[in-house]
Amino acid sequence: MTTLSSGPAPRRGSFDGRGAGPLLRAWREQRRYSQMELALRADSSARHISFIETGRSRPSEEMVLRLAERLEVPVRERNALLLAAGYAPRYPQTPLDDPSLETLRAGLERLIKGYEPWPALVVDALYDVHAANRGALMLLDGVPGHLLRPPLNTMRLTLHPQGLAPRIRNLPEWRGHLLAQMERQIALRRSAELRALYEEVAAYPVPEGVARDEPAEPVPYFALPMRIEHGGRVLSFVSTIATFNTPMDVTVADLAVETLLPADPATVKYLQTRLS
């Protein structure tokens, strides 16, 4: 029988808090906070933070959640912290095809359709695609079938030598950007699956003889563009990523809407002609 208590005694079958301490310390060090700085942010004391990290004090459920919030720990990892401290997970992980998320799915589909003709897609934390609009699917013309089998993965599609990589005119720069993005996500999420994906795509050979050309007239790009050939034209896009604010479900927290915005007038005209 589980007993709810505000005292220091752990719940039956739970850890005594030692598992949570090292995890919290690792997150604090990753955020480069001192114990005093974290204590001030969490309305606590450096002594109490030290006791939690060394296992001398078992943090309350409220303290675990408060520290996780101040440390900007992702929702999925907050559940891990709670379990390590001996508490039940707070955040559910609802399958995206669950009926309870029908409104969410419909809203995301309307959102990415509204971006047309600009490419837009919905991806999860492993960069698997859950929805894509016509603009995004257009860019996949000519990609071999084995890369299009579900679940589509944007990193594999982009960096595989049989995928989009041979058509990306600034592949070294764009590849470096994507790998650096994955490295930041690995540091944030500490996901073995994401690490495996990174190691896979980072090992892909870079296609030889990829055409590299520049626009006839220099364009003052405001962000690093992806310059990709399609239909005999070179299109330029900059990527934007939107996530949910204050998510309360692990699945929802992992979702992101990526939009490729035209980075020059020629790309705008091409997309409007092809998809309008």
C-alpha positions as CSV (number, residue, x, y, z in Angstrom):
1,M,0.0,0.0,0.0
2,T,1.3,3.5,-0.9
3,T,1.2,6.1,1.8
4,L,1.2,9.8,1.0
5,S,3.4,11.7,3.4
6,S,5.0,15.1,3.6
7,G,7.8,13.7,5.8
8,P,11.2,12.4,4.7
9,A,10.3,8.7,4.6
10,P,10.3,7.3,1.0
11,R,7.3,5.6,-0.5
12,R,7.3,1.8,-0.5
13,G,9.2,0.4,-3.4
14,S,10.8,3.8,-4.2
15,F,14.3,5.2,-4.2
16,D,15.6,7.1,-1.3
17,G,16.3,10.2,-3.4
18,R,19.9,9.3,-4.2
19,G,19.0,8.7,-7.8
20,A,17.5,12.1,-8.3
21,G,20.4,13.9,-6.7
22,P,23.1,13.1,-9.4
23,L,20.5,13.7,-12.1
24,L,19.7,17.2,-10.8
25,R,23.4,17.9,-10.3
26,A,24.1,16.9,-14.0
27,W,21.3,19.2,-15.2
28,R,22.6,22.1,-13.0
29,E,26.1,21.7,-14.3
30,Q,24.8,21.5,-17.9
31,R,23.0,24.8,-17.4
32,R,26.1,26.2,-15.7
33,Y,24.4,27.2,-12.6
34,S,26.1,27.2,-9.2
35,Q,24.3,25.7,-6.3
36,M,23.7,29.2,-4.9
37,E,22.3,30.5,-8.2
38,L,19.9,27.5,-8.5
39,A,18.9,28.0,-4.9
40,L,18.0,31.6,-5.5
41,R,16.0,30.7,-8.6
42,A,14.1,27.9,-6.8
43,D,13.6,29.9,-3.5
44,S,15.7,27.5,-1.6
45,S,19.2,27.4,-0.1
46,A,22.5,26.3,-1.4
47,R,22.8,23.9,1.6
48,H,19.5,22.3,0.7
49,I,20.5,21.9,-3.0
50,S,23.8,20.4,-1.9
51,F,22.0,17.9,0.4
52,I,19.6,16.9,-2.4
53,E,22.5,16.4,-4.9
54,T,24.4,14.2,-2.5
55,G,21.4,12.2,-1.3
56,R,21.5,13.5,2.2
57,S,18.0,15.0,1.7
58,R,15.1,13.6,-0.2
59,P,13.4,16.3,-2.2
60,S,9.7,16.7,-2.1
61,E,7.7,16.1,-5.3
62,E,7.1,19.9,-5.4
63,M,10.8,20.6,-5.1
64,V,11.7,18.2,-7.9
65,L,9.2,19.9,-10.2
66,R,10.4,23.4,-9.2
67,L,14.0,22.6,-9.8
68,A,13.2,20.9,-13.1
69,E,11.3,24.0,-14.2
70,R,14.1,26.4,-13.2
71,L,16.6,24.1,-15.0
72,E,14.4,24.0,-18.1
73,V,14.4,20.2,-18.0
74,P,12.3,18.7,-20.9
75,V,9.0,17.2,-19.9
76,R,10.1,13.6,-20.6
77,E,13.2,14.0,-18.4
78,R,11.0,15.5,-15.6
79,N,9.2,12.2,-15.4
80,A,12.6,10.5,-15.0
81,L,13.6,12.8,-12.2
82,L,10.3,12.1,-10.4
83,L,10.8,8.4,-10.7
84,A,14.4,8.6,-9.5
85,A,13.1,10.5,-6.4
86,G,10.5,7.9,-5.7
87,Y,7.4,9.6,-7.1
88,A,5.0,8.7,-9.9
89,P,5.5,10.4,-13.3
90,R,3.5,13.6,-13.6
91,Y,3.3,13.9,-17.3
92,P,1.4,11.4,-19.5
93,Q,2.7,10.1,-22.9
94,T,-0.4,9.8,-25.1
95,P,0.0,8.2,-28.5
96,L,-0.5,10.8,-31.2
97,D,-3.2,8.7,-32.8
98,D,-5.2,8.5,-29.6
99,P,-8.7,10.0,-29.9
100,S,-8.0,12.5,-27.2
101,L,-5.5,14.2,-29.4
102,E,-7.8,14.5,-32.4
103,T,-8.2,18.2,-31.9
104,L,-4.4,18.6,-31.8
105,R,-3.9,16.6,-35.0
106,A,-6.6,18.5,-36.9
107,G,-5.1,21.8,-35.7
108,L,-1.6,20.9,-36.8
109,E,-2.9,19.7,-40.2
110,R,-4.7,23.0,-40.7
111,L,-1.6,24.9,-39.6
112,I,0.8,23.3,-42.1
113,K,-1.8,23.5,-44.9
114,G,-2.1,27.2,-44.2
115,Y,1.6,27.6,-44.9
116,E,1.2,26.4,-48.5
117,P,2.8,26.9,-50.9
118,W,5.7,27.1,-48.4
119,P,6.9,23.7,-47.2
120,A,5.9,22.7,-43.7
121,L,5.9,19.5,-41.7
122,V,5.4,18.2,-38.1
123,V,8.2,16.2,-36.6
124,D,8.9,14.6,-33.3
125,A,12.1,14.5,-31.1
126,L,13.6,11.9,-33.3
127,Y,12.9,14.0,-36.5
128,D,10.3,11.5,-37.7
129,V,7.6,13.1,-39.8
130,H,4.0,12.9,-38.6
131,A,2.4,15.3,-41.2
132,A,3.6,17.3,-44.2
133,N,2.0,19.7,-46.7
134,R,2.3,19.8,-50.4
135,G,5.3,22.1,-50.4
136,A,7.3,19.7,-48.3
137,L,6.3,16.6,-50.3
138,M,7.2,18.4,-53.6
139,L,10.8,18.6,-52.4
140,L,10.9,14.8,-52.1
141,D,10.4,14.3,-55.9
142,G,12.9,11.7,-57.1
143,V,13.9,10.4,-53.6
144,P,14.1,6.5,-53.8
145,G,11.4,4.5,-52.2
146,H,13.5,2.9,-49.4
147,L,13.9,6.4,-47.9
148,L,10.2,7.1,-48.1
149,R,9.0,4.2,-46.1
150,P,7.3,5.2,-42.8
151,P,8.3,6.7,-40.6
152,L,9.9,9.3,-42.8
153,N,12.9,10.8,-41.0
154,T,14.0,14.3,-42.0
155,M,17.7,13.8,-41.1
156,R,17.9,10.6,-43.2
157,L,16.0,12.2,-46.1
158,T,18.3,15.3,-46.1
159,L,21.7,13.8,-45.4
160,H,21.5,10.4,-47.1
161,P,23.6,10.3,-50.3
162,Q,20.6,8.9,-52.2
163,G,18.3,11.5,-50.6
164,L,18.3,15.2,-50.9
165,A,22.0,15.6,-50.2
166,P,23.2,15.5,-53.8
167,R,20.7,18.3,-54.7
168,I,21.7,20.7,-51.8
169,R,24.1,23.2,-53.3
170,N,25.5,24.3,-50.0
171,L,25.6,20.8,-48.5
172,P,28.7,21.3,-46.3
173,E,27.2,24.3,-44.5
174,W,23.7,22.8,-44.2
175,R,25.0,19.4,-43.1
176,G,27.1,21.1,-40.4
177,H,24.1,23.1,-39.3
178,L,21.9,19.9,-39.0
179,L,24.5,17.9,-37.1
180,A,25.1,20.8,-34.7
181,Q,21.4,21.0,-34.1
182,M,21.3,17.3,-33.3
183,E,24.2,17.7,-30.9
184,R,22.4,20.4,-29.0
185,Q,19.3,18.2,-28.8
186,I,21.3,15.2,-27.6
187,A,22.8,17.4,-24.8
188,L,19.3,18.6,-23.9
189,R,17.4,15.3,-24.1
190,R,20.1,12.7,-23.4
191,S,18.4,10.3,-25.7
192,A,20.1,7.0,-26.7
193,E,17.8,6.8,-29.8
194,L,18.7,10.3,-30.9
195,R,22.4,9.6,-30.3
196,A,22.1,6.5,-32.5
197,L,20.4,8.5,-35.3
198,Y,23.1,11.1,-35.1
199,E,25.9,8.5,-35.4
200,E,24.1,7.0,-38.4
201,V,23.6,10.2,-40.4
202,A,27.0,11.7,-39.4
203,A,28.6,8.6,-40.9
204,Y,26.8,9.0,-44.3
205,P,29.4,9.7,-47.0
206,V,29.2,13.2,-48.5
207,P,28.3,12.8,-52.2
208,E,31.1,13.7,-54.5
209,G,30.7,16.2,-57.4
210,V,27.8,18.0,-55.9
211,A,27.2,21.2,-58.0
212,R,27.9,24.4,-56.1
213,D,26.8,27.6,-57.6
214,E,25.8,31.0,-56.4
215,P,22.9,33.2,-57.3
216,A,23.4,35.5,-60.3
217,E,22.8,38.4,-58.0
218,P,24.0,38.2,-54.4
219,V,21.1,37.9,-51.9
220,P,21.5,39.4,-48.4
221,Y,20.4,36.2,-46.5
222,F,19.2,36.9,-43.0
223,A,19.8,33.3,-41.9
224,L,21.7,30.3,-43.2
225,P,19.7,29.1,-46.2
226,M,19.3,25.6,-47.6
227,R,19.9,26.0,-51.3
228,I,18.4,23.0,-53.1
229,E,17.8,22.1,-56.8
230,H,14.3,21.3,-57.9
231,G,12.9,21.1,-61.4
232,G,16.1,22.7,-62.9
233,R,15.9,25.7,-60.5
234,V,17.9,26.4,-57.3
235,L,15.5,27.2,-54.5
236,S,16.6,28.9,-51.2
237,F,14.9,28.3,-47.9
238,V,15.4,29.3,-44.3
239,S,14.1,27.0,-41.6
240,T,11.9,28.1,-38.6
241,I,10.8,25.7,-35.8
242,A,7.8,26.2,-33.5
243,T,7.1,24.1,-30.4
244,F,4.3,24.1,-27.9
245,N,4.4,26.4,-24.9
246,T,4.1,24.8,-21.5
247,P,3.3,21.3,-22.8
248,M,1.7,18.9,-20.3
249,D,2.1,15.7,-22.3
250,V,5.4,14.1,-23.3
251,T,4.2,13.4,-26.9
252,V,3.1,17.0,-27.3
253,A,6.3,18.3,-25.8
254,D,8.3,16.3,-28.5
255,L,6.4,17.8,-31.4
256,A,7.7,20.7,-33.5
257,V,6.4,22.4,-36.7
258,E,9.2,23.1,-39.1
259,T,8.6,25.6,-41.9
260,L,10.8,26.4,-44.9
261,L,10.4,30.0,-45.8
262,P,11.5,31.3,-49.2
263,A,14.8,33.2,-48.8
264,D,14.6,35.0,-52.2
265,P,12.0,36.3,-54.7
266,A,12.8,33.6,-57.2
267,T,11.8,30.9,-54.8
268,V,8.6,32.7,-53.9
269,K,7.7,32.9,-57.6
270,Y,8.5,29.2,-58.2
271,L,6.5,27.9,-55.4
272,Q,3.5,30.1,-56.2
273,T,3.6,28.9,-59.8
274,R,3.9,25.2,-58.9
275,L,1.5,25.0,-56.0
276,S,-1.0,27.9,-56.1
